[in-house]
């Protein structure tokens, strides 16, 4: 992932920061654990991420 992109997390995240962060690129949305960002990332196409969000 491009290190120059800015990670975002929800303004309604839990007080202990237990949530995910995401970065939206031109072709993908990348998600990681905010408490352990070094543990890895998951990449999704915009279509895949939209399908996921529609289930929430």
CNS distance restraints for C-alpha pairs under 8 A (distance, minus, plus):
assign (resid   5 and name CA) (resid  23 and name CA) 6.81 0.50 0.50
assign (resid   5 and name CA) (resid  25 and name CA) 7.85 0.50 0.50
assign (resid   6 and name CA) (resid  23 and name CA) 6.30 0.50 0.50
assign (resid   7 and name CA) (resid  21 and name CA) 6.04 0.50 0.50
assign (resid   7 and name CA) (resid  22 and name CA) 5.44 0.50 0.50
assign (resid   7 and name CA) (resid  23 and name CA) 4.89 0.50 0.50
assign (resid   8 and name CA) (resid  21 and name CA) 5.27 0.50 0.50
assign (resid   8 and name CA) (resid  22 and name CA) 5.35 0.50 0.50
assign (resid   8 and name CA) (resid  23 and name CA) 6.24 0.50 0.50
assign (resid   9 and name CA) (resid  13 and name CA) 7.21 0.50 0.50
assign (resid   9 and name CA) (resid  19 and name CA) 7.37 0.50 0.50
assign (resid   9 and name CA) (resid  20 and name CA) 6.36 0.50 0.50
assign (resid   9 and name CA) (resid  21 and name CA) 4.48 0.50 0.50
assign (resid   9 and name CA) (resid  22 and name CA) 6.42 0.50 0.50
assign (resid   9 and name CA) (resid  34 and name CA) 7.85 0.50 0.50
assign (resid  10 and name CA) (resid  19 and name CA) 7.82 0.50 0.50
assign (resid  10 and name CA) (resid  20 and name CA) 7.99 0.50 0.50
assign (resid  10 and name CA) (resid  21 and name CA) 7.53 0.50 0.50
assign (resid  13 and name CA) (resid  17 and name CA) 6.13 0.50 0.50
assign (resid  13 and name CA) (resid  18 and name CA) 6.96 0.50 0.50
assign (resid  13 and name CA) (resid  19 and name CA) 5.95 0.50 0.50
assign (resid  14 and name CA) (resid  18 and name CA) 5.77 0.50 0.50
assign (resid  14 and name CA) (resid  19 and name CA) 6.82 0.50 0.50
assign (resid  17 and name CA) (resid  34 and name CA) 6.78 0.50 0.50
assign (resid  17 and name CA) (resid  35 and name CA) 6.72 0.50 0.50
assign (resid  18 and name CA) (resid  33 and name CA) 7.75 0.50 0.50
assign (resid  18 and name CA) (resid  34 and name CA) 6.53 0.50 0.50
assign (resid  18 and name CA) (resid  35 and name CA) 6.23 0.50 0.50
assign (resid  19 and name CA) (resid  33 and name CA) 6.40 0.50 0.50
assign (resid  19 and name CA) (resid  34 and name CA) 5.76 0.50 0.50
assign (resid  19 and name CA) (resid  35 and name CA) 7.51 0.50 0.50
assign (resid  20 and name CA) (resid  31 and name CA) 6.53 0.50 0.50
assign (resid  20 and name CA) (resid  32 and name CA) 5.55 0.50 0.50
assign (resid  20 and name CA) (resid  33 and name CA) 4.64 0.50 0.50
assign (resid  20 and name CA) (resid  34 and name CA) 5.10 0.50 0.50
assign (resid  21 and name CA) (resid  31 and name CA) 5.69 0.50 0.50
assign (resid  21 and name CA) (resid  32 and name CA) 5.43 0.50 0.50
assign (resid  21 and name CA) (resid  33 and name CA) 6.26 0.50 0.50
assign (resid  21 and name CA) (resid  34 and name CA) 5.57 0.50 0.50
assign (resid  22 and name CA) (resid  29 and name CA) 6.82 0.50 0.50
assign (resid  22 and name CA) (resid  30 and name CA) 5.47 0.50 0.50
assign (resid  22 and name CA) (resid  31 and name CA) 4.47 0.50 0.50
assign (resid  22 and name CA) (resid  32 and name CA) 6.49 0.50 0.50
assign (resid  23 and name CA) (resid  29 and name CA) 5.82 0.50 0.50
assign (resid  23 and name CA) (resid  30 and name CA) 5.36 0.50 0.50
assign (resid  23 and name CA) (resid  31 and name CA) 6.76 0.50 0.50
assign (resid  24 and name CA) (resid  28 and name CA) 6.31 0.50 0.50
assign (resid  24 and name CA) (resid  29 and name CA) 4.55 0.50 0.50
assign (resid  24 and name CA) (resid  30 and name CA) 6.53 0.50 0.50
assign (resid  25 and name CA) (resid  29 and name CA) 5.89 0.50 0.50
assign (resid  25 and name CA) (resid  30 and name CA) 7.79 0.50 0.50
assign (resid  27 and name CA) (resid  45 and name CA) 6.32 0.50 0.50
assign (resid  27 and name CA) (resid  46 and name CA) 6.86 0.50 0.50
assign (resid  28 and name CA) (resid  43 and name CA) 6.27 0.50 0.50
assign (resid  28 and name CA) (resid  44 and name CA) 5.42 0.50 0.50
assign (resid  28 and name CA) (resid  45 and name CA) 4.58 0.50 0.50
assign (resid  28 and name CA) (resid  46 and name CA) 5.75 0.50 0.50
assign (resid  29 and name CA) (resid  43 and name CA) 5.74 0.50 0.50
assign (resid  29 and name CA) (resid  44 and name CA) 5.21 0.50 0.50
assign (resid  29 and name CA) (resid  45 and name CA) 6.15 0.50 0.50
assign (resid  29 and name CA) (resid  46 and name CA) 6.22 0.50 0.50
assign (resid  29 and name CA) (resid  49 and name CA) 6.93 0.50 0.50
assign (resid  30 and name CA) (resid  41 and name CA) 6.41 0.50 0.50
assign (resid  30 and name CA) (resid  42 and name CA) 5.53 0.50 0.50
assign (resid  30 and name CA) (resid  43 and name CA) 4.39 0.50 0.50
assign (resid  30 and name CA) (resid  44 and name CA) 6.29 0.50 0.50
assign (resid  31 and name CA) (resid  41 and name CA) 5.57 0.50 0.50
assign (resid  31 and name CA) (resid  42 and name CA) 5.20 0.50 0.50
assign (resid  31 and name CA) (resid  43 and name CA) 6.47 0.50 0.50
assign (resid  32 and name CA) (resid  36 and name CA) 7.83 0.50 0.50
assign (resid  32 and name CA) (resid  37 and name CA) 5.86 0.50 0.50
assign (resid  32 and name CA) (resid  39 and name CA) 7.92 0.50 0.50
assign (resid  32 and name CA) (resid  40 and name CA) 6.42 0.50 0.50
assign (resid  32 and name CA) (resid  41 and name CA) 4.76 0.50 0.50
assign (resid  32 and name CA) (resid  42 and name CA) 6.50 0.50 0.50
assign (resid  33 and name CA) (resid  37 and name CA) 5.36 0.50 0.50
assign (resid  33 and name CA) (resid  39 and name CA) 7.58 0.50 0.50
assign (resid  33 and name CA) (resid  40 and name CA) 7.91 0.50 0.50
assign (resid  33 and name CA) (resid  41 and name CA) 7.82 0.50 0.50
assign (resid  37 and name CA) (resid  41 and name CA) 7.70 0.50 0.50
assign (resid  44 and name CA) (resid  48 and name CA) 5.73 0.50 0.50
assign (resid  44 and name CA) (resid  49 and name CA) 5.82 0.50 0.50
assign (resid  45 and name CA) (resid  49 and name CA) 6.22 0.50 0.50
assign (resid  46 and name CA) (resid  50 and name CA) 6.08 0.50 0.50
assign (resid  47 and name CA) (resid  51 and name CA) 6.22 0.50 0.50
assign (resid  48 and name CA) (resid  52 and name CA) 6.27 0.50 0.50
assign (resid  49 and name CA) (resid  53 and name CA) 6.14 0.50 0.50
assign (resid  50 and name CA) (resid  54 and name CA) 6.16 0.50 0.50
assign (resid  51 and name CA) (resid  55 and name CA) 6.89 0.50 0.50
assign (resid  52 and name CA) (resid  56 and name CA) 7.21 0.50 0.50
